[in-house]
Structures are given as C-alpha cells and as structure tokens.
Amino acid sequence: MSSSFVSFSSAADNNKQHILNLLSGIFVDSGTVLEIGSGSGQHAVFFSKALPHLTWIPADRAEYLDALRDNIAAHAVGNISLPICLDVGIRPWPVKPVKYVYAANVVHIMAEDQVPDFFRGVGEHTIPGAKLCLYGPYKYAGEFTTPSNARFDEWLKGRDAESGVRDFEWICELALENGFIFVEDFNMPANNQLLVFQKNYAIEA
Ligand SMILES: C[S@@+](CC[C@H](N)C(=O)[O-])C[C@H]1O[C@@H](n2cnc3c(N)ncnc32)[C@H](O)[C@@H]1O
C-alpha cells in the first residue's frame, strides 16, 4: 500500500488499525467526519473503507493539499469527499457543520496559539451532540507519560519552538470553552492517547 501513496507515513500505517478499533465504536451513527491535518490521507482512506456509514472529509493546509488530493484520488473510495484546504487559523472553515471531527498528531504540531483556534473552529463547525477524537501524546499535571515523550517534545521544539506536546488539562479546558465535554481517554500504542469529547451545547458563532 505504501508505494501507492505520493507521501507515506509509517506511523500512520502502524497506528491505523488500533485507532479504527476504537473509532468504530465512537463514530457509530451515519454522519460526516471532518479530518483536520490529514497529511498523507492514509487514515482517511483506511477509515472510510472500513466505516462505509460515514462520509469522510479530509483536510489540510495549502502546502499539503496537492499530495493529499493525489493520494485520495489514487485510492478513490465512494465515501471520501474531495480534500479541502483548511488552516485552523483561517475562519470560517470551508465546511458545513459536521457530526464528527478527527485529528491525529495535529495539536502538538501546530503552533501553540493555533490550538485555541482549532477548538473554536471545531465548536463553530459541529452540530449538537458532535464527537471529537484527538490522537497523539499528551502531558498530565505537567508530566510526560514517558521519557520518550519528553524527548519527543524536545525534538518538536527544536524543529519549531511553537510546537510541543500539549497539556491534557489545557485541551479539556479549550474543549469545554467551545461546548465539548471530555468523555474518555484511551491509552494507545507508542505512548499516545485517543481523547474523546462530545458537544453538549452550542456556542455563538
Ligand atoms: C504530523 S502531521 C499528521 C498527519 C496525519 N494526521 C497523521 O497522523 O499521519 C501534522 C498535520 O497537522 C497539520 N497542521 C499543522 N498546523 C495546522 C493548522 N494550523 N491548520 C490545519 N492543519 C495543521 C499539518 O499540515 C500536518 O498535516
């Protein structure tokens, strides 16, 4: 499968089945999933094939869009929409309100000041009862879950001082400010988590 992706992530290949095992019990009802920061689109292709009751909208910033579009076109699956150009800092987002939002390895990559934009946008572009799933590493009470996550944080900051493993508590706070309550935190392979939130009220756009 790797050779048929213009860009390919081994990590996304390794974690996809573990994530699918959970998503299939979370994104249960039919509806539209907005995937923010789709990267290569491997997750979009794999999950949409496995979950035909969903319509999957892959999205990424302009510089990633050509490769993402090529990958999605090469793996055309009926329930994937054309990838959209979406930078969380540019609102309104070019999408109608959705039932589900998914983002893997995105909030620790984007600049710190874009993380509140991410949640504000999610709040503005989801329907009541919507679910949000975030995959990636987090800190708890200021502590990394493992020494390797601490080293990963250093590596991220060496690349871009604005990146970094985020505090679980901050993420929950931002979610709540935008209408989402924390529901569940699943431990995942390679010291990652899958955080699940659900929208319990609508905010003013
Ligand atoms: C490490 S990649 C993750 C790709 C894919 N989700 C995966 O798990 O393999 C991080 C992604 O976050 C996206 N990203 C970073 N800042 C963003 C922003 N401000 N708005 C939207 N996406 C952003 C990047 O463009 C990139 O696709």
The ligand as a Gaussian input file, in Angstrom:
#p B3LYP/6-31G(d) Opt

LIG

0 1
 C        2.318000      15.073000      11.830000
 S        1.174000      15.555000      10.616000
 C       -0.134000      14.402000      10.935000
 C       -0.704000      13.857000       9.672000
 C       -1.722000      12.720000       9.865000
 N       -2.866000      13.170000      10.597000
 C       -1.097000      11.545000      10.563000
 O       -1.431000      11.228000      11.707000
 O       -0.228000      10.928000       9.922000
 C        0.524000      17.086000      11.271000
 C       -0.533000      17.719000      10.379000
 O       -1.065000      18.863000      11.064000
 C       -1.336000      19.820000      10.077000
 N       -1.416000      21.175000      10.653000
 C       -0.464000      21.855000      11.312000
 N       -0.863000      23.100000      11.583000
 C       -2.134000      23.205000      11.093000
 C       -3.079000      24.253000      11.027000
 N       -2.809000      25.463000      11.525000
 N       -4.273000      24.021000      10.443000
 C       -4.562000      22.805000       9.930000
 N       -3.691000      21.763000       9.936000
 C       -2.489000      21.978000      10.503000
 C       -0.144000      19.695000       9.145000
 O       -0.362000      20.353000       7.938000
 C        0.002000      18.190000       9.062000
 O       -0.760000      17.623000       8.045000

